[in-house]
């Protein structure tokens, strides 16, 4: 008799993408400590733990996010360090059913040349695919806290050292004082040379006009975060109609801090409304270890906290295929194989999760995929 799957096993095994994954957000605590020892950097373990949400209660503080990333860049001093981190990212992702990753990294923040880091990451991509069957690709990302000229220099480096694993550009860090339109030259240059475009827009409760700007002035192919689009019904309807992909992050720090009371967070999180409006959402991890999440946990939150049923989760899986920048030949194989694999695993579940009616999200099928 075939053994039945627990819901946890199901979440770890069904195929999925993660197309919003910051490389340094995937640095393991043990790796941070090892790098500090390697380079003689004084780093008490308690201080290292303060960068990770999982240890926030025991440390009494959390200095994660940008503080953690800035510190990590000082510890990554050789191409081999970047290779190590990327391989560990692939190993962690593979263990939770992720088959394809597009990972951000910030060339303007490294102490090495673009080419040295990129070659190390490319080698990690090759080894991950050969050893794990996981496809990992790269998105150099603008640090919007630096000058727009540095963003142009990043794209220039991409053009000087092209590689098919480098798919496009993104932009991250604090959006409040650096809206995406300030970096139009870098985006225009990248688009002119065939790169795909994405941008963190409207992440920290910021105005929906940042989404509109990303779409209409910059011409991005997808939006990272974009939560306040729900505040403009006309814009949201347009995005649903056009199938604009939104990479959403259940573990997003801003909304956890806005609504620390768990039931309020569950009920009011904009991911729920985005689904009900028919937007094409793709759940992603963002900063895996920093946020204390993973490829299975993010979908547990979607079901058990936000109220998505398994039909909705299946739709998110399909959204991820379409929103990815993988080649069409690969996406065609996934469209054929992944739904059948999902359905087989679902049929093997010992018990399907029961969603309380008052919490159930009715995910209206995205127009572009219907």
GUTI-927430 format. One record per residue (C-alpha): x, y, z; residue number from 1. Coordinates in Angstrom, 2 decimals, m for minus. Layout:
<sites>
site px X	py Y	pz Z	nr NUM
...
</sites>
This chain:
<sites>
site px 0.00	py 0.00	pz 0.00	nr 1
site px 1.37	py 3.42	pz m0.97	nr 2
site px 2.20	py 5.62	pz 2.02	nr 3
site px 0.28	py 8.87	pz 2.29	nr 4
site px 1.99	py 12.23	pz 2.25	nr 5
site px 1.85	py 14.72	pz 5.07	nr 6
site px 1.10	py 18.30	pz 4.08	nr 7
site px 4.69	py 19.25	pz 4.96	nr 8
site px 6.02	py 16.58	pz 2.60	nr 9
site px 3.70	py 17.79	pz m0.13	nr 10
site px 4.95	py 21.36	pz 0.24	nr 11
site px 8.54	py 20.20	pz m0.04	nr 12
site px 7.98	py 18.02	pz m3.09	nr 13
site px 5.72	py 19.82	pz m5.55	nr 14
site px 7.68	py 21.64	pz m8.29	nr 15
site px 8.03	py 25.39	pz m8.07	nr 16
site px 10.10	py 28.40	pz m9.09	nr 17
site px 11.60	py 31.18	pz m7.00	nr 18
site px 12.19	py 34.23	pz m9.19	nr 19
site px 12.70	py 36.78	pz m6.41	nr 20
site px 15.66	py 35.52	pz m4.41	nr 21
site px 18.47	py 37.77	pz m3.20	nr 22
site px 21.71	py 35.84	pz m3.21	nr 23
site px 22.98	py 37.27	pz 0.05	nr 24
site px 19.65	py 36.72	pz 1.76	nr 25
site px 20.42	py 33.03	pz 1.31	nr 26
site px 23.67	py 33.07	pz 3.30	nr 27
site px 23.50	py 30.50	pz 6.08	nr 28
site px 24.41	py 31.59	pz 9.60	nr 29
site px 27.15	py 28.95	pz 9.68	nr 30
site px 28.58	py 30.37	pz 6.45	nr 31
site px 28.60	py 33.93	pz 7.80	nr 32
site px 30.51	py 32.76	pz 10.86	nr 33
site px 32.92	py 30.67	pz 8.77	nr 34
site px 33.70	py 33.60	pz 6.47	nr 35
site px 34.35	py 35.85	pz 9.46	nr 36
site px 36.81	py 33.31	pz 10.90	nr 37
site px 38.44	py 32.86	pz 7.51	nr 38
site px 39.20	py 36.58	pz 7.19	nr 39
site px 39.89	py 37.32	pz 10.85	nr 40
site px 36.79	py 39.46	pz 11.33	nr 41
site px 35.60	py 39.70	pz 14.92	nr 42
site px 32.01	py 38.45	pz 14.89	nr 43
site px 30.49	py 37.03	pz 18.07	nr 44
site px 27.84	py 34.45	pz 17.29	nr 45
site px 25.21	py 36.49	pz 19.14	nr 46
site px 25.89	py 39.42	pz 16.83	nr 47
site px 25.71	py 37.20	pz 13.75	nr 48
site px 22.38	py 35.80	pz 14.93	nr 49
site px 20.95	py 39.32	pz 15.21	nr 50
site px 20.91	py 39.49	pz 11.40	nr 51
site px 18.48	py 36.55	pz 11.19	nr 52
site px 14.79	py 36.68	pz 12.01	nr 53
site px 14.84	py 33.15	pz 13.44	nr 54
site px 16.95	py 34.34	pz 16.39	nr 55
site px 15.25	py 37.68	pz 16.99	nr 56
site px 13.59	py 36.53	pz 20.21	nr 57
site px 16.82	py 35.30	pz 21.79	nr 58
site px 19.01	py 38.23	pz 20.72	nr 59
site px 16.46	py 40.88	pz 21.68	nr 60
site px 17.10	py 42.76	pz 18.45	nr 61
site px 17.23	py 42.18	pz 14.75	nr 62
site px 19.59	py 44.03	pz 12.48	nr 63
site px 18.59	py 42.18	pz 9.35	nr 64
site px 17.71	py 43.48	pz 5.93	nr 65
site px 20.09	py 46.01	pz 4.44	nr 66
site px 22.38	py 46.01	pz 7.50	nr 67
site px 22.95	py 42.30	pz 7.04	nr 68
site px 23.59	py 42.63	pz 3.32	nr 69
site px 26.06	py 45.47	pz 3.79	nr 70
site px 27.96	py 43.43	pz 6.36	nr 71
site px 27.97	py 40.29	pz 4.24	nr 72
site px 29.48	py 42.10	pz 1.28	nr 73
site px 32.51	py 42.87	pz 3.50	nr 74
site px 32.94	py 39.14	pz 4.18	nr 75
site px 32.75	py 38.00	pz 0.54	nr 76
site px 36.29	py 38.71	pz m0.64	nr 77
site px 37.09	py 36.04	pz m3.19	nr 78
site px 35.19	py 34.57	pz m6.15	nr 79
site px 35.18	py 31.26	pz m4.25	nr 80
site px 33.08	py 32.88	pz m1.53	nr 81
site px 30.38	py 33.79	pz m4.02	nr 82
site px 30.56	py 30.31	pz m5.50	nr 83
site px 30.05	py 28.81	pz m2.04	nr 84
site px 27.02	py 30.95	pz m1.29	nr 85
site px 25.39	py 30.22	pz m4.65	nr 86
site px 25.93	py 26.46	pz m4.28	nr 87
site px 24.39	py 26.52	pz m0.82	nr 88
site px 21.45	py 28.51	pz m2.16	nr 89
site px 20.92	py 25.81	pz m4.77	nr 90
site px 21.16	py 23.02	pz m2.19	nr 91
site px 18.64	py 24.67	pz 0.12	nr 92
site px 16.24	py 25.39	pz m2.73	nr 93
site px 16.47	py 21.88	pz m4.13	nr 94
site px 15.50	py 20.46	pz m0.73	nr 95
site px 12.15	py 22.29	pz m0.86	nr 96
site px 11.08	py 21.40	pz m4.41	nr 97
site px 12.35	py 24.51	pz m6.17	nr 98
site px 13.42	py 23.58	pz m9.69	nr 99
site px 14.32	py 27.03	pz m11.03	nr 100
site px 15.76	py 30.18	pz m9.39	nr 101
site px 16.42	py 33.68	pz m10.65	nr 102
site px 18.67	py 35.30	pz m8.09	nr 103
site px 19.56	py 38.97	pz m7.61	nr 104
site px 23.02	py 40.24	pz m6.74	nr 105
site px 24.37	py 43.80	pz m6.57	nr 106
site px 27.55	py 44.37	pz m8.62	nr 107
site px 28.03	py 47.90	pz m7.27	nr 108
site px 28.43	py 46.54	pz m3.74	nr 109
site px 31.13	py 43.92	pz m4.29	nr 110
site px 34.87	py 44.42	pz m3.70	nr 111
site px 35.68	py 42.36	pz m6.81	nr 112
site px 35.14	py 42.98	pz m10.49	nr 113
site px 31.81	py 42.19	pz m12.12	nr 114
site px 33.47	py 39.55	pz m14.28	nr 115
site px 35.16	py 37.75	pz m11.37	nr 116
site px 31.94	py 37.43	pz m9.39	nr 117
site px 29.80	py 36.63	pz m12.39	nr 118
site px 32.11	py 33.82	pz m13.50	nr 119
site px 32.01	py 32.30	pz m10.02	nr 120
site px 28.21	py 32.43	pz m10.03	nr 121
site px 28.05	py 30.93	pz m13.51	nr 122
site px 30.23	py 28.03	pz m12.36	nr 123
site px 27.86	py 27.50	pz m9.42	nr 124
site px 24.89	py 27.47	pz m11.82	nr 125
site px 26.55	py 24.81	pz m13.95	nr 126
site px 27.43	py 22.62	pz m10.98	nr 127
site px 23.95	py 22.97	pz m9.44	nr 128
site px 22.27	py 21.91	pz m12.67	nr 129
site px 24.63	py 18.99	pz m13.21	nr 130
site px 24.48	py 17.70	pz m9.62	nr 131
site px 20.95	py 18.64	pz m8.53	nr 132
site px 18.99	py 19.19	pz m11.73	nr 133
site px 18.18	py 22.70	pz m10.49	nr 134
site px 18.37	py 25.58	pz m12.99	nr 135
site px 19.70	py 28.82	pz m11.52	nr 136
site px 20.03	py 32.08	pz m13.44	nr 137
site px 21.27	py 35.57	pz m12.57	nr 138
site px 19.82	py 39.07	pz m12.38	nr 139
site px 22.35	py 41.83	pz m11.63	nr 140
site px 20.49	py 44.40	pz m9.57	nr 141
site px 20.81	py 48.15	pz m9.10	nr 142
site px 21.44	py 49.44	pz m5.60	nr 143
site px 19.05	py 52.38	pz m5.73	nr 144
site px 20.78	py 54.03	pz m2.77	nr 145
site px 23.74	py 54.75	pz m5.06	nr 146
site px 24.01	py 57.13	pz m8.00	nr 147
site px 22.17	py 56.34	pz m11.25	nr 148
site px 25.55	py 56.48	pz m12.99	nr 149
site px 26.62	py 53.39	pz m11.05	nr 150
site px 23.57	py 51.60	pz m12.45	nr 151
site px 24.66	py 52.49	pz m15.96	nr 152
site px 28.17	py 51.23	pz m15.15	nr 153
site px 26.62	py 47.93	pz m14.05	nr 154
site px 24.86	py 47.51	pz m17.38	nr 155
site px 28.05	py 48.48	pz m19.21	nr 156
site px 29.84	py 45.65	pz m17.39	nr 157
site px 27.08	py 43.24	pz m18.40	nr 158
site px 27.50	py 44.30	pz m22.02	nr 159
site px 31.27	py 43.95	pz m21.84	nr 160
site px 31.00	py 40.44	pz m20.35	nr 161
site px 27.77	py 38.92	pz m21.72	nr 162
site px 26.61	py 35.44	pz m20.75	nr 163
site px 23.34	py 33.62	pz m21.47	nr 164
site px 22.78	py 32.93	pz m17.77	nr 165
site px 22.45	py 36.67	pz m17.11	nr 166
site px 18.84	py 37.33	pz m18.03	nr 167
site px 18.08	py 40.94	pz m17.13	nr 168
site px 18.33	py 43.61	pz m14.46	nr 169
site px 16.44	py 44.55	pz m11.34	nr 170
site px 16.55	py 47.26	pz m8.68	nr 171
site px 16.31	py 46.92	pz m4.91	nr 172
site px 17.24	py 48.49	pz m1.55	nr 173
site px 15.27	py 51.37	pz 0.01	nr 174
site px 12.71	py 52.69	pz m2.42	nr 175
site px 11.51	py 55.63	pz m0.32	nr 176
site px 14.01	py 58.20	pz m1.59	nr 177
site px 14.92	py 56.56	pz m4.89	nr 178
site px 11.95	py 55.82	pz m7.17	nr 179
site px 12.66	py 53.71	pz m10.18	nr 180
site px 12.39	py 56.53	pz m12.74	nr 181
site px 15.73	py 57.95	pz m11.58	nr 182
site px 17.45	py 54.94	pz m13.14	nr 183
site px 15.87	py 55.14	pz m16.58	nr 184
site px 19.20	py 55.31	pz m18.40	nr 185
site px 20.36	py 51.96	pz m17.07	nr 186
site px 17.01	py 50.37	pz m17.84	nr 187
site px 16.87	py 51.81	pz m21.33	nr 188
site px 20.41	py 50.63	pz m22.07	nr 189
site px 19.62	py 47.13	pz m20.82	nr 190
site px 16.39	py 46.93	pz m22.85	nr 191
site px 18.17	py 48.15	pz m25.98	nr 192
site px 20.47	py 45.15	pz m25.71	nr 193
site px 17.74	py 42.59	pz m25.18	nr 194
site px 17.76	py 42.19	pz m21.40	nr 195
site px 14.57	py 41.65	pz m19.42	nr 196
site px 13.52	py 44.18	pz m16.78	nr 197
site px 12.05	py 43.98	pz m13.31	nr 198
site px 11.91	py 46.36	pz m10.35	nr 199
site px 11.04	py 46.48	pz m6.68	nr 200
site px 8.08	py 48.88	pz m6.66	nr 201
site px 5.63	py 49.86	pz m3.91	nr 202
site px 7.30	py 47.54	pz m1.42	nr 203
site px 7.12	py 49.41	pz 1.89	nr 204
site px 3.52	py 50.54	pz 1.74	nr 205
site px 4.61	py 53.14	pz m0.80	nr 206
site px 2.22	py 54.67	pz m3.30	nr 207
site px 0.81	py 52.63	pz m6.18	nr 208
site px 2.18	py 55.21	pz m8.64	nr 209
site px 5.56	py 53.44	pz m8.31	nr 210
site px 4.01	py 50.37	pz m9.94	nr 211
site px 2.51	py 52.54	pz m12.68	nr 212
site px 5.87	py 54.24	pz m13.24	nr 213
site px 7.65	py 50.91	pz m13.46	nr 214
site px 5.21	py 49.70	pz m16.09	nr 215
site px 4.64	py 52.84	pz m18.16	nr 216
site px 7.90	py 54.82	pz m17.95	nr 217
site px 10.48	py 52.06	pz m17.45	nr 218
site px 8.62	py 49.28	pz m19.25	nr 219
site px 9.40	py 46.48	pz m16.80	nr 220
site px 8.33	py 42.94	pz m17.61	nr 221
site px 7.29	py 42.20	pz m14.05	nr 222
site px 6.94	py 43.87	pz m10.66	nr 223
site px 8.65	py 42.76	pz m7.46	nr 224
site px 6.30	py 43.30	pz m4.49	nr 225
site px 3.86	py 45.95	pz m5.81	nr 226
site px 1.40	py 45.49	pz m2.97	nr 227
site px m0.29	py 48.89	pz m3.02	nr 228
site px m1.56	py 48.27	pz m6.54	nr 229
site px m4.70	py 47.13	pz m4.71	nr 230
site px m5.30	py 50.77	pz m3.69	nr 231
site px m5.99	py 51.71	pz m7.31	nr 232
site px m8.79	py 49.50	pz m8.65	nr 233
site px m8.33	py 50.74	pz m12.22	nr 234
site px m4.61	py 49.99	pz m12.25	nr 235
site px m5.16	py 46.62	pz m10.59	nr 236
site px m7.80	py 45.69	pz m13.18	nr 237
site px m5.43	py 46.67	pz m15.97	nr 238
site px m2.61	py 44.57	pz m14.47	nr 239
site px m4.96	py 41.61	pz m14.12	nr 240
site px m6.16	py 42.00	pz m17.68	nr 241
site px m2.62	py 42.22	pz m19.05	nr 242
site px m1.26	py 39.44	pz m16.85	nr 243
site px 1.47	py 41.58	pz m15.28	nr 244
site px 3.42	py 39.24	pz m12.96	nr 245
site px 3.96	py 40.28	pz m9.34	nr 246
site px 6.55	py 38.44	pz m7.26	nr 247
site px 5.08	py 38.54	pz m3.76	nr 248
site px 6.76	py 37.71	pz m0.47	nr 249
site px 4.64	py 36.30	pz 2.38	nr 250
site px 7.48	py 36.94	pz 4.84	nr 251
site px 7.79	py 40.63	pz 3.88	nr 252
site px 9.08	py 42.52	pz 6.90	nr 253
site px 7.03	py 45.68	pz 6.38	nr 254
site px 3.64	py 44.02	pz 6.89	nr 255
site px 4.85	py 41.95	pz 9.82	nr 256
site px 5.83	py 45.18	pz 11.54	nr 257
site px 2.63	py 46.99	pz 10.51	nr 258
site px 0.35	py 44.32	pz 11.94	nr 259
site px 2.19	py 42.42	pz 14.69	nr 260
site px m1.13	py 40.99	pz 15.86	nr 261
site px m1.27	py 37.75	pz 13.87	nr 262
site px m4.94	py 37.70	pz 12.98	nr 263
site px m4.82	py 41.26	pz 11.66	nr 264
site px m1.77	py 40.37	pz 9.56	nr 265
site px m3.52	py 37.30	pz 8.18	nr 266
site px m6.71	py 39.16	pz 7.31	nr 267
site px m5.24	py 42.37	pz 5.90	nr 268
site px m2.16	py 41.18	pz 4.04	nr 269
site px m2.38	py 42.59	pz 0.47	nr 270
site px m1.43	py 39.25	pz m1.11	nr 271
site px m4.98	py 38.08	pz m0.34	nr 272
site px m6.57	py 41.02	pz m2.13	nr 273
site px m4.16	py 40.72	pz m5.06	nr 274
site px m5.40	py 37.18	pz m5.63	nr 275
site px m9.05	py 38.13	pz m5.29	nr 276
site px m8.50	py 40.84	pz m7.93	nr 277
site px m7.11	py 38.27	pz m10.35	nr 278
site px m3.52	py 39.50	pz m10.37	nr 279
site px m0.79	py 37.13	pz m11.51	nr 280
site px 1.07	py 36.53	pz m8.26	nr 281
site px 4.15	py 34.36	pz m7.80	nr 282
site px 5.07	py 33.61	pz m4.16	nr 283
site px 8.83	py 33.97	pz m3.56	nr 284
site px 11.23	py 33.86	pz m0.63	nr 285
site px 13.13	py 37.16	pz m1.11	nr 286
site px 15.74	py 36.75	pz 1.67	nr 287
site px 15.60	py 33.07	pz 2.53	nr 288
site px 17.68	py 32.73	pz 5.72	nr 289
site px 17.39	py 36.37	pz 6.77	nr 290
site px 13.59	py 36.10	pz 6.70	nr 291
site px 13.51	py 32.61	pz 8.24	nr 292
site px 11.60	py 31.16	pz 5.33	nr 293
site px 12.14	py 28.63	pz 2.55	nr 294
site px 10.47	py 27.28	pz m0.57	nr 295
site px 8.06	py 25.10	pz 1.40	nr 296
site px 7.40	py 27.50	pz 4.28	nr 297
site px 6.28	py 30.32	pz 1.97	nr 298
site px 3.53	py 28.08	pz 0.58	nr 299
site px 2.56	py 26.90	pz 4.07	nr 300
site px 1.96	py 30.56	pz 4.92	nr 301
site px m0.07	py 31.03	pz 1.74	nr 302
site px m2.38	py 28.17	pz 2.82	nr 303
site px m2.46	py 28.12	pz 6.61	nr 304
site px m2.12	py 31.85	pz 7.26	nr 305
site px m3.57	py 33.59	pz 4.20	nr 306
site px m6.24	py 31.02	pz 3.29	nr 307
site px m5.30	py 29.86	pz m0.21	nr 308
site px m6.64	py 26.43	pz m1.11	nr 309
site px m4.63	py 23.92	pz m3.15	nr 310
site px m6.26	py 25.05	pz m6.39	nr 311
site px m4.92	py 28.52	pz m5.65	nr 312
site px m1.46	py 27.13	pz m4.89	nr 313
site px m1.51	py 25.18	pz m8.15	nr 314
site px m2.32	py 28.42	pz m9.96	nr 315
site px 0.61	py 30.17	pz m8.27	nr 316
site px 2.88	py 27.37	pz m9.46	nr 317
site px 1.67	py 27.89	pz m13.03	nr 318
site px 2.06	py 31.65	pz m12.68	nr 319
site px 5.68	py 31.07	pz m11.76	nr 320
site px 6.34	py 29.18	pz m14.97	nr 321
site px 4.86	py 31.95	pz m17.11	nr 322
site px 6.51	py 34.80	pz m15.18	nr 323
site px 9.98	py 33.25	pz m15.28	nr 324
site px 12.54	py 34.30	pz m17.85	nr 325
site px 13.44	py 30.71	pz m18.65	nr 326
site px 13.58	py 29.77	pz m22.37	nr 327
site px 10.28	py 28.81	pz m23.95	nr 328
site px 11.45	py 25.24	pz m24.58	nr 329
site px 12.01	py 24.71	pz m20.86	nr 330
site px 8.75	py 26.41	pz m19.91	nr 331
site px 6.87	py 24.18	pz m22.34	nr 332
site px 8.25	py 21.09	pz m20.59	nr 333
site px 7.26	py 22.46	pz m17.20	nr 334
site px 3.72	py 23.29	pz m18.39	nr 335
site px 3.34	py 19.67	pz m19.43	nr 336
site px 4.99	py 17.95	pz m16.48	nr 337
site px 4.46	py 20.07	pz m13.38	nr 338
site px 0.64	py 20.13	pz m13.20	nr 339
site px 0.53	py 16.34	pz m13.48	nr 340
site px 3.19	py 16.00	pz m10.78	nr 341
site px 1.32	py 18.43	pz m8.54	nr 342
site px m1.93	py 16.50	pz m9.01	nr 343
site px m0.28	py 13.15	pz m8.27	nr 344
site px 1.22	py 14.47	pz m5.06	nr 345
site px m2.08	py 16.06	pz m4.09	nr 346
site px m3.87	py 12.75	pz m4.61	nr 347
site px m1.36	py 11.13	pz m2.24	nr 348
site px m2.04	py 13.59	pz 0.60	nr 349
site px m3.20	py 11.94	pz 3.79	nr 350
site px m5.43	py 14.95	pz 4.51	nr 351
site px m5.96	py 18.14	pz 2.53	nr 352
site px m5.77	py 21.32	pz 4.60	nr 353
site px m9.13	py 22.70	pz 5.66	nr 354
site px m9.49	py 26.45	pz 5.19	nr 355
site px m12.00	py 28.20	pz 7.49	nr 356
site px m14.66	py 29.90	pz 5.33	nr 357
site px m13.95	py 33.33	pz 6.81	nr 358
site px m10.29	py 33.08	pz 5.81	nr 359
site px m10.62	py 31.34	pz 2.45	nr 360
site px m9.13	py 33.25	pz m0.50	nr 361
site px m10.96	py 32.74	pz m3.77	nr 362
site px m8.21	py 33.21	pz m6.30	nr 363
site px m9.79	py 34.59	pz m9.44	nr 364
site px m7.95	py 33.02	pz m12.39	nr 365
site px m5.52	py 35.54	pz m13.92	nr 366
site px m6.84	py 36.73	pz m17.27	nr 367
site px m3.63	py 36.08	pz m19.17	nr 368
site px m3.59	py 32.43	pz m18.06	nr 369
site px m7.30	py 31.61	pz m18.19	nr 370
</sites>
